[in-house]
């Protein structure tokens, strides 16, 4: 009987890992790449400006 208990521990852990994995990979609302691309465009524009010597 004790051996069955020890075999149930990995089984319960595998089921828990499967549930967690499916929860972690659930479909979420994505906001898209718009804000990130806008920030990158501003960064590139700033890098392309001529350097003002101080």
LOROLO-553308 format. One line per field, with one value per residue (C-alpha): x, y, z; residue number from 1. Coordinates in steps of 0.2 Angstrom, whole numbers, padded with zeros to 4 digits. Layout:
% residues N
xx <- [X; ...]
yy <- [Y; ...]
zz <- [Z; ...]
resi <- [NUM; ...]
This chain:
% residues 54
xx <- [0000; 0014; 0021; 0005; 0006; 0023; 0017; 0003; 0014; 0022; 0005; -0003; 0013; 0011; -0008; -0004; 0010; -0002; -0015; -0003; 0005; -0012; -0016; 0000; -0002; -0020; -0025; -0023; -0029; -0014; -0012; -0001; 0015; 0009; 0016; 0033; 0035; 0031; 0044; 0057; 0053; 0056; 0072; 0079; 0074; 0084; 0099; 0099; 0099; 0115; 0125; 0125; 0142; 0142]
yy <- [0000; 0012; 0009; 0015; 0031; 0034; 0031; 0043; 0058; 0059; 0056; 0071; 0081; 0077; 0082; 0098; 0102; 0099; 0110; 0124; 0123; 0124; 0139; 0148; 0145; 0151; 0164; 0182; 0198; 0205; 0224; 0222; 0229; 0246; 0255; 0245; 0250; 0268; 0269; 0260; 0273; 0287; 0279; 0277; 0295; 0301; 0291; 0298; 0316; 0325; 0326; 0343; 0346; 0352]
zz <- [0000; 0004; -0014; -0021; -0011; -0018; -0036; -0033; -0029; -0046; -0054; -0044; -0048; -0067; -0067; -0058; -0070; -0085; -0077; -0073; -0091; -0099; -0088; -0092; -0111; -0111; -0124; -0117; -0125; -0133; -0135; -0151; -0156; -0158; -0143; -0144; -0162; -0159; -0145; -0156; -0170; -0157; -0152; -0169; -0173; -0158; -0163; -0181; -0175; -0177; -0161; -0153; -0146; -0128]
resi <- [1; 2; 3; 4; 5; 6; 7; 8; 9; 10; 11; 12; 13; 14; 15; 16; 17; 18; 19; 20; 21; 22; 23; 24; 25; 26; 27; 28; 29; 30; 31; 32; 33; 34; 35; 36; 37; 38; 39; 40; 41; 42; 43; 44; 45; 46; 47; 48; 49; 50; 51; 52; 53; 54]
